Structure formats: C-alpha cells, structure tokens
Amino acid sequence: MPAPVTPPQANAGQHDSSPLYMQVARKLIDDVRAGRYQVDQALPSERLLAEQLAVSRVTARKAIDQLVVQGLVVRRRGSGNYIAPRIEQPLSNLSSFSEQLLQRGYRPRSRWLQRAIVSASADEQLSLGLSPHARVARLERLRLADDVVMAYEVSVIPATMLPRPQAVGGSLYEHLAHSGHLPVRALQHLRAINASATLAGQLGIAPGQAVLFITRVGYLESGQAVELTHSYCRNDYYDFVAEMRRA
C-alpha cells in the first residue's frame, strides 16, 4: 500500500478553484502516472480514501469515477477498484506486444495454449498466399502485462519459416528476427465484437462485453506474407491512436 496521499487542500501553490472531486481526481491520476500505484493494485476503499484526503465519501467516489472514465482504474464488483494497465498503440508503428509493453514499463508474458504444426485453413491459405494442404505453425496464447490478461491471440506462420513453434519464447517477433523472417510492414483491420462465453472466460470479462478484434497480416521486404494474427483485446486496456493531417 503506498503512503497516504496528501489532501489537495494542503498542497502549496496557486489556488485551484475547480470542484474538490476534480482536485482529488487529478491528484490520484498524478499518483497513478507517477507509479505510486502498481498495475492491478487495489486502490484504498472509498471510506479510507476519504479519510486520507479529508473529504467526504461522495467526493472520493466521484474522484474515482473520473479515473474509471480515464481508463486508469477498473471496477470489479464485490472486490474494489484496481489500477488498469493501459496500452496506447500508434496505428502507424509496426511493433510487437512485448515491445509495446516494455516501452511503457510493463512486464510482458505469454500463457501458451497451443504451439503446433497443423494444416492451414482456407482463410489462412488465402491470407498467407499458401497452396492447398500447406502446413503452418499455429501459436495460441493469452497476452499478459504484469500478470494481467490483456488479450487472447492466435498467430499463424508458414511452417517453412517457423518449423519449431515450441522454440518461441516470450516474443514471436524477436524469434522471427533471429531467423531472418521479421515482418517489415503489415495491414491491420480493427472492429468491435461481443465476447463469447469462452472468450470472456479467457479474458476475465463478462460474456457479451465488447472487445477489439484485430486482424493483422505481416509481410517481408520481398512482399511475401509471413504472419497472420488474430487478436482479441480487452477494450478497457487498449487505445489505438492515429495521427491525421490534412492533405
């Protein structure tokens, strides 16, 4: 548990005329972004937070509401309020899940569900430009940040480029880089879907909750497709950012 936070009224500096709950929310947001709370750590209860900050429980509750809106905190019914990992991913950058997390100070991890050589499906043959009866490496896993499940992911690589999928450790892209098959560009499609009961159980969310479904096809410099990845991302943990300019 971090040290009790300083009541906003006690902070030195220029006078803040904004509502008290907004002052408290800003103080909590600063604490979260400064790392005083760790990912998946529970915030103090509304009662304890109100006591620490010398405010009413209504003010404490409204301040926490602001953190939920910002995506910095998630509510777990019957358990409390927890710090949420958050990935802001620029759509113009091709990077791996592990790279994204490491850049933001999180510890990436995979919980493997399958690593095997199998026959390519019709969709995989089409996406990767494979012939009928081609074999592929299929890697199915849960992606975690500091032990919090962020996404369910299935990656498919031609078996000629990944003959031993069991050798892949934490980062698929790092493994492909060592073998000379790292994608240099990719096409990515995003849409929202409702989680099935099975998917919801894997992600730790309620059935029917919206998730981001991302399909990515990665290409080598030669133009050959090397990767087909389907990712199902928790929408409370992911932001995708695109910078646009007027032509």
Secondary structure, DSSP 8 states (H G I E B T S, - for coil): -------GGG--SS---S-HHHHHHHHHHHHHHTTSS-TT-B---HHHHHHHHT--HHHHHHHHHHHHHHTSEEEETTTEEEE---EEEETT----HHHHHHHTT--EEEEEEEEEEEE--HHHHHHHT--TT-EEEEEEEEEEETTEEEEEEEEEEETTT-S-GGG--S-HHHHHHHTT---SEEEEEEEEEE--HHHHHHHTS-TT-EEEEEEEEEE-TTS-EEEEEEEEEETTTEEEE------
